[in-house]
């Protein structure tokens, strides 16, 4: 199998490339900066990797690299929670997803041997935020900025030809080592000053990195996957509950909340990503034969930190 991947040098993408190459699959890494990709995937260790520089918001020769691939995984998108949401940043967050996906769909349409499947990333931000509602794949779109971004992102992916099976994975908060939300939560716990962010009442819908990668790889080959799937674990927790489990696993107290105003001062509107949340159930995912390796926060955190 030959798979083209955007966002391959990101937190999820790196693990996906390694999983596929360990299974002796060929990977086309579409990367804006070839130098970083070559450092992460050196030819001597990743002979199955072809690194193709590309400009995600523009058509170009890079699109030819998708011709003949069996599948495409589109993970690209500007980071959401690392900077304040200035008007320029909001435009970058949207365009990197919407236009970037449109160019992938364009490349598939131009291919003489188009891929059989497109697995396109989205996010549970699609549903908006709530402390009381529960969401699954059939829930309607929310009415905030991230919901609007996800809607346009998914609409761009849905422009792909009917000859290419489309799978959209609405990803929750990904737990893994070496990056992501967990690394940001660990530091205060290490110095015995851990606790929930904000009120602690917001929902924390998470997934272990290995489970997310397994879901993506199964979606590439399993034709039962078509349409929308929530990339979240079956048992979301409120932030305070999650931090209590984290403290138990680390044998540290979870007693010192990070006040909302501190995060808002640092991140502005972007603080909503961690201060607000949604309870998301992977209803359609559970209806497939996909098997979670880490279905509880206890099992996930024990594996990652034990």
N, C-alpha and C positions, 0 to 999 in steps of 0.2 A: 504494500500500500504506500502511496505517495501523498503526503499531506502538506499543504501550504499553511503557514501560521503567521498571523500578524500579532504584535504584542508578545513575541516569543522571548524577549529578554526581560519581561516583567515577572512579577512574583508567581503568577500562575503559569505563564508561558514557559519559564525555565523548567519547571517540573514536568510540564506536558512534553516538551522536546525530549527530555531525558527518558520519560516513560516510553515514548514512541521509538526512540532509537535503541533502547534496551530490548525492545521487541523486534528489532531489525527492520523497522519501517523507515522509509526515506522521508526527509523533512526539508521543505523549502522555507527558510527563515526570511520573511520580508521585514527588513529593518531599515529605519531612517539612517542610523549610524552603523555602518558595517564594522567599524573598529570594535565597538562594545560586543557585538555578536561574535566576532572572531575570538575575543578574549574568553567569552563564556563557553563557546562551542568550538574549541580548536580542532583543526582538521585531523590531527593525530588521534584524538579521543572520540570525535564525532564524524567519522568518514561518511556517514549517511546524510550529513547536513549540507545543503547548498544555501549559501547566504546571498540574498539578492537585495541590494539597496533599493529603496523605493521612497517616493514622495506620496504619502497617504492621501493628500487632498487634491492630487493632480493625476490625470491620465498620463500614461507613459509606457515605455518598453517593459517596465517591470510587470505589467499586467500579463505579458506573454508567459510568464513563469507559472501562471495558474493553469494554462492549457496543458492537459495531460495529467493533472493531479486527480487523485481519486476523491479527495476531500479538502475543504478549506475550514480552518478555525480562525475566526476573527475576534481577537481579544483586545485590539488596539483602542486606546482612549486616554485622553489627558487625565492625570490624577485628580480626584475630586476633593479630598479632604486635607490637602497639604498646603493650600494657599487661601488667602482671602478671596471671596467671590467679587472681584471688581467686574465691571462690564466686559473688559477685555478677557478676563479669565472665564467668565460665563460663556462667551462666544467660543473660546478655545475648547471648553468642555463639550459644548454641543457639536461644533463642526468636526472635531476629531472623531466623533462617533457617527454623526449623520452623514457627512460628506465622505468620510473614510469608508463607511459601509457602502455607500453608493458607488464608489470606485471599485470596490471588490465585486459588487453585483455587475457592474459594467464589464469587468474583466471576464467574469463567468459567461456573460452573454456573448462576448467576442470569441470565446474559445472554440476551436474546432472539435476538441474532445473535452467538453466541460466536466467539472467534478460532479460526482453523484450526490454529494451532500455538502451543505454549508451549515456549520455549527457557529452561530453568532451569539456573542455575549450580550447580555442586558443586565439589569439590576433590579433588586426588590424595591428600589426607590420608585419604580413604576407605580406602586400602590399608594404612594403618599405615606404619611405617618399617622399613628393613632395609638393611644394607650389602651383602648377598649375593643377595637375591631380586630377580627381575624381574617386574613387574606389567603386565598389560594389562586391557582392559575386562572380561574374563571372570574376573579374579582375585577372591578372596573379600575380604570386609570385614576390616579390622584390628581390634585390640582395645584401642586407646587412646582418649583423649578426642576427638580430632579425627575419628577413624574413626566413633565413635558419633554425633557431630554430623552428619557427612555422610550416614550411613545414615538418620537421622531426617529430614534435609533432603530427601533423594531420595524417601523414602517419602511425605512430604507432597505432593511434585510428582506422584507416581504415582497420587494420588487424582483426577486430572483425568479428565474424561469421555473415553471412547474416540473421541468425535467430534472431539476436539482432539488433533492429533499432538503427542507429547511427545518433546523432545530434551533430554537432560541432558548438560552439558559439564563433565567433571571437569578443572578448570583447574590447570595447574602454576604455576610462578613466572613471572610476566609481566614481560618486559623492555621498558622504554620510557623515554622522557625525561619529566621533570616529575613523577615519583612512582614508587612501587613499589620493588622490591628493588634495582634497579640504582643508583638515586640514593644509597642507603645504602652501597653498596659503593664508589662513586666517590671519596668524600672522602679516605680514607686513601691511595688511589693517587695522587691529585693532589699529595699532599705526600710522595711517594716512600716511603710506609709501608704499602703495600698487601700483602694476603696473604689466605689462606683463613680462614674462620671455623671455629674448633674444630680438629678433627683434619685436616680436608681430605679425609677418606675418604668422607664422606657424599655421597650422590647428589644432583645438582642437575638436576631435570627442569624445563625452562624452555620458554617460547614467546615469540616476538616479539609485541608488542601488536598490530601490524597483522595478523599471521596469526590471532590469536585473534578479532579483530573480523571478519575475512573468514570464519572458520569459523562464527561466529554468524550473520552475514548470509546465508551460503549455506544454513544450516540453516533459516532462516526461509522460504525459498522452494523449496528442493529437497526433494521428497517422499521421496527415497531415505533421508534422514536420519530415523531413528526409534530411540529408545532411548539407550543410553549411548555417549559418545565421550570419549576423553581429549584435552583441550586442551593438548597438549604437543608440542614439536618431536620429530622422529624420532630425534635423536641426543643423549640426555642425557649429562652429564659428571659426574665426581666434582668436588666443590667445588675441590680444588686444581688440577685440570685447567682448570676454568672460569676461575679467577682467573689462571692462567698466560696463557690466551688474552686475558683482559681487560688484563693487563699488556702483552702484545705489541701490542694495538691502541692502547693509550694511550702506548706507548713508556715504560713505567714498570716497575720491578722488582716481582715478587710474592714477597716474602721474609719478611714479618713476620706470622705467623698471629695472629689474635685469639684469646686463650685462652678455653676454654669457660667457666671460672669467672667471667670478666668479664661475659659475656652472661647467665649464670645469675644473677649478682648484680643485674643491671639488670632482667631480664625474668622471672625465676623460671621457672615451668613453660613460659611462652610461648617461652623460648629454644629449646625443642625444634623449633620451626618451622624454624630455621636450622641448628641443630646436628645434627639428624637428617634423614634424607631417604629417598627411595625412587627406584629406577630404573623409570620408567614409559614404556612404549612405546605409541604411539597406533595400535594394531593395526587397530581398526575404522575409525578416521579414514583411515588409509592405504588401506583397502579401498574407499573412496569415490573420486570423481573430484576431491576437494579437492586443491588444489595449494599446497604451502608456498612462500612467497616466500623465507623464511629458514630453511633446514633445518639449518644448522650455527651454532654459537656464533660462529665467526669472521665469517660473513656478517652475522649479526644485530648483533654489536657494532660491526663496521665501519660498517654503515649508521647506527647510533645515535650513534656517537662520531667517525666519520671526518670 
